Amino acid sequence: MPLIYAFVWCWICPLPGAALIYGVSVVVVRRETEQTGTVMGAAVLVVWLLCLLPAGRCVVARVVADTDGMTVHNALRTVRVAWPDVEDIDVISAFNTQALLNGLWYGVQVRVQGRRRPLRMLASWVRREEHAQAAVQRLRAVAADANHPLS
């Protein structure tokens, strides 16, 4: 998710999310109290903090490839994959539910031996297939420099 979408996500989603939380609390409790403003403010703050997670992941996500392998960095963890463990690198498409326009996005998928699910590089999602193909070609070139044949 590009930075602009992360920014929009953090400023649009908290208020409706907090209003929903408040509405559910009014239905469950069935009365308003003097702390109604405090509850609404706390709900907005909690939802806003939850919206910061995808924005933070967007800011710090990156892929670093060298002759030893590739490293995928994001806010939650760092995944290191050696070239001998890489089976293939492909372009994939996915429907981005957080996209404001053009929901079909393209990315890089790395198939790693011994993993049940493919490793998807979060730093590589783009709206144009040509950009994803260029990212795949750059990774394949680094793999070729490391003498690793990809299928």
Buried (B, 14 or more C-beta within 10 A) or exposed (E): BEEEBBEBBBEEBBBEBBBEBBEEBEEEEEEEEEEEEEBBEBBBEBBBEEBBEBBBBBEEBEBEBEEEBBBBBBBEEEBEBEBEBBEEBBBBEEEBEEBEEEEEBBBBBBBBEEEEEBBBBBBBBBBEEEBBBEBBEBBBEBBEEBEBEBE
